[in-house]
């Protein structure tokens, strides 16, 4: 497994539970503790609970009671829906909001430490037919039955398989921050996820870190961007300026942060294939998606469960056949979510006017954020594959 993020760690743990040996090679000197919150649906939480991670997931995360979409300036409710305990009742797993660092710690705790190799930056690999050789910048060389690129949107494995093409700036940047909840006690915020939509931007906030911190991410549209590092610092004042004129609650939350980070959104078109021989891709390496369906991390988690299920079903068959099966199963679902996430960028950022009014009326009528309306997404079991490869 090349890459020690959420997808790579989950895939390694899924493979080990299925009876395979799995090692993770991560280029960073430590598992990263940077990042903000993750809004995780029951389709992903179910996978982690099945991997024995439920206690840590529910200890570190928060189970939001509701999701609430509001208008940018006056705070009017556009739609709201219950999340928990409804998700648990319908799908056997909760909706969870959790800090990325906490989630990484929970998943990595399920792997033996000696199976996580830090400070290994992949330089190249060679599929020999019966095995794959790979080598790293620290001089280490390995032989493996198969190689999985779970190394993110700038994937080295993807570049070697299909060519190195820079991702495209998606026209959005986000200001994100974390606020200790005691600073906002007078707001009496509901334990839920709130999304404020407005002209050219939207902002989401929800609780993480055992309910001790409020995570916020505010998206605004920009024509160009020169940096790709989502840990770039932005001042709180700059974030407040980006949301000038928005509801006082939003400005109060941003203003209560000690610091903000700025995150530029990049994108790739869907790949027509992920696998070549005994090498395949997973997560953002093959299907990066806008975060506007809240499914980026979840789909990487699903990938890991599906990959392990396909290899288990293949038995002693050629792993390359199992990888083709994994790709066929996963491609339609993640492509659909990539397309829906792109569409939501337009829906969330509408200028005030007839189109926005029609959208608001549709939301009030359809309630498309409710757990029942998202049954196709939440009830899906990535570990229950449709059939074994021929």
N, C-alpha and C positions, 0 to 999 in steps of 0.2 A: 504494500500500500504506500504510494507516494503522496504524502501530505497528511499532517496530523491535525486537521480541522475537524469540524463536527461530522462531516461525511466520511472522512477516512477512518476516524476512530470508531464510528458506529459500524461501518462495514467490517472492520477488523474484529470487533466484538461479535457481530452477527456470524461471521465466518467461523470463529472459534466455537461459538455455541452450536454450530452445525457440524462440528467435528474436524475442522480444518486448522492447520497452523497458519497464523497470519502475523506479519510484522509490519510496523508502521515506520516510515522513514520521513522525517520532518526536517526541513532546512534550517529552521530557527533554532537557536540554542536552548529555548524553553518553549513549552506549550503557551501560546499567546494568551494573555489575560486582558488584552485590549478589546474594545468593542462596546456595544450598547446592549439593548434588550432584544429579546426574540419573542415573538408572538406565535405560540405553537398550538396548532389544532390537534384534535384527538387522533387524527390519522398518524401523526408522528409520535405523540405521547404514548400511544398503544405499543409501538415498536420498542420504545425505550423501557416501558414497564415490562414487556415480555423478555427483555434482555436482563431483567433483574435490577433495573435502575430506578424503580418506582419510588423507593423510600427517599433516595437522594433528590430525585426530580421534584417530588412534592414538598420536601423539606426546604429546598433552596428557592423554588419557584412560588408563584402565586396563582391561585385559581380564581380568575376574574368572574364576577357574578353576571356581567353584562357587557355588551358592546353598544356603543352610542355614537351615532354620527350627527354632527351639529353644524350649523351655519357659521361662517367665519367671523361675522361682525356682531350679530345680535345673540348668538348662542342658541338659536331656535333648533329644536330637535327635528332632524330630517328622517331618521329612523333609529330604533333601538331594538335590541333583542336580548333575551337571556342567553347566557353561555353555560354556567355551572349552577346547579347540578345537571342541567338538561343534557349536556354533552356526555356525561358519565352514564346517564340513564339510556340515551339513545345508542351510544357507540362504545360503551365500556371503558372509556378513558376520558379524562378531563381536558379542557382547554387550559393551557398553562402559559403564563408570561414569566420569563426568566432571563437573568443576565447571561450574556454569552460566556463570560469567564466561569460562572457557576456551572453552566451546562457542560462546558469542556471538562471541568474538574469532575463532574459526576460521571461522564462517559469514560474518561480515562481511568477512573478508579476501578472500572471493571476489567481492565487489562493488566496483565503482569508487567511491572515496570521494565523488565528486560526486553519486552517486545516493542517498546517505543524507543526508536533510535533518533536522538536529536542531533542537530548540527550536520545533517547529511543533505547536501544540495545535489540533486540529480544532474549529471552531465550528459548521460546517454544510455541507451539500451540496445540490445540486439536480440530479436526473436529467432532462436535457433531451431524452431519447429517443435522440438521435444521439451524445451525449457527456454527461459528468458534470462539473459545476462544483463545486469545493470551496474553502472559505476557512478561514483559520487566524487565531489570536489575534494574530499578529505582522503582520497586514495582507496576507499573501501570498494570492493566489488562483490556482488552477490549473484547467486543463481536461484531462480524461482520457477515454480510451475506456471505462474501467470503474474502479470503486473497490472496494477490498477492505478490510474492517474486520478487522484482526488486532491489535486494541487491547485484548485481555484481558477479564477477567470484568466490568470496569466500562466496557465498550465504548461509546464515544460513537456509533459508527456503528450499533450494535445499538439503542441508545436512540432514535435518530432514525427508524430503520426500523420498530421494533415497540413503542416506548414505553419509558419509563424506569422500571424496577422494580428495587428493591434486591435484591441476592442474599441468600440465607438462610444464617444461621449453621448449620453442619453438626453442632454439638455436639462438636467436637474442636479442641484446640489442640496444637501441636507445639513442642517445644524442640529447637533444632538448633544444631550447633556443628561446628567443625573442630579437629582435634588433630594437631600434628606427630607423625609416626609414631615418631620416636626416643623420645618420652615413653612409648610403649607397647610398646617392643621386647621386654620380658620376657613379654608376653602371647603372643608368637609367633603372631599372628593369621594365618589363612590369607588368601591373596589372593582374596577372594571377598566375596559379600554375605551378611550374617547378619541374620536377622529373629527377634526374640524376642517371643512373643505371650503375653499374660496378661490378667487380669481388668481390663477397662476401659481397656486401652492396649496399645501395642506399640512396639518400638524397632528401627530398622534401622541398620546401619552398613556402610560399604564405603569403599574407597580412591579418591581422586581426585588431581588435580594431579600427574600423572606418578608416582603412588604415594607422594608426599611427605606427604600429609595424609589423615587418616581423617575422613570425613564421618559424622555421626550425626544421626538425626531420631527423636525419641521422642514418640509421640502419646498424649494422655490425653483422657478425656471430661470435658466441662464443660456445665453447663446454659445458660450465657449468656456473651456476649462483647460488649465495647463498642468494640473497635478492630479495624480491618481491615488494618493495616499489618504485613506479615510481617517487617519489620525492627525491630520493637519489641524493646528489650533486656530480657532476663530474666537474673537472676543465676544463676550455676552452682549456688548453694545452693538456689535455688527449683526448678531442674531435678532436683537430687538428691532433694529432698523429694517431687517428683512420682513418683519411682521408688523410694521407700522400700521396702525388703524384696525388691527384685528382685536378680537374680544379681550377685555381686561384680564380674564382668567389665563389666557395664553401668555400675555405679557408678564403677568405675575409669576408664572411657572418659569419662563425663560430667565427672568430677572433674579430668581432665587438661586440659580446655578452659580457655582464658583468659577466654572470654566465651560467652554463649549468647544466642540470639535466640528470640523466641516468635512463632509463626505461627498465626493463627486460620484455620480452614478454612471457606470459604464455597462455596455451591453454587447452581445454578439447575436447574430442570427442563428436560428436553430440549425444544428448539424444534421445532415442526412444519415450519418452513421457515426458510431462511437468506437467500434471494435475492429481491430486488425489482428488476426491470429490469436495469440495468447495475451494480448494487451487490450485493455478497455479503459473507459473513462467513467467518472462518477461526479455528481453534484455540479458545482459551478464550472468545472473543467469542460463539461459538455453541454450544460443547459443553464447558463446564468440567466436569471430573470429579475425583472423589476420587483421590488418588495411590496407591491401594491395589492397582492393577494395574501401576503404573510406566509408564503410557502417556499421560500428559497431554502432555508435550513431543513424544513420538513421533507422536501423532495430529495435532498441529499440523504436524509435518514431512510426514507423509503427505498432509495437506490441500494443502500447497503443491505437491507432486509431482502430485497428481490434478488440481488446478486448471490447472496448465500443460499437462498431457496433454489435458484436455478442450478447452482453447482451441486447442491445436495441431491437434487432430482436427477442430475446427469450421472451420478455414480462414478463408474470407472471410464465413462466415455471421454472423448477428447474435450478438454476444457474450452477449446476454441468454439465448439458447438454450443456449449452452455453460455458462453459470452454473447453469441449471436442471439440466443433465446432471450437473455436478459435485455439486450438492446431492443428487440422487437416488442417486448412487454412494456418497457418503460417509455419509449419514444412518443407514442401518441398522448399519453397522460401529461408528460412534462411539456410537450409542445403546446397542448391546450392551455396549460397554466401560464406559459410564457406569453401566449397571445392575450389571455384575459388580463394579465398584469399590465401589458402594454395598453390595453383598452382602458384600464382603470386610471392610468396617468391622465388620459384625456377627460374621463368622467369626473375625477376628483378636482381638476384644475379649471373648470369652466368659468368663464367670465359671467358676471350677472347679466341676465337677459332671458329671452325665450327658451333657449336651449337648457339653461340652468333650471328654469322653472319646470320644464318638462321632466328633467332628471329628478328633481325633488318630488314631483308628483308620482313618478314611477317608484321611487324608493318608498314613499309613504304607502303606496298600494301593494307593492310586491314584497317588501321586507327581505331583500335578497341576502342579508347578512345573518339570518337566523340559522341555528344549527340544522333545523329541518330542511331549509332551503338549500343548504350545502351538503345534503346527504351524499351526493355523488362524490364529493371530495372527502368527507370525514369518515364514511363507513368503509372506504377502500382499505383492504388488507394487503399490504405489499408483500407479506411473507407467504400468502396463499396464491401461488402461481397457477396459471390456468392449465398448463399441461407441461409435461416433460419434453425436452427436445427429442426429435426423432433420431 
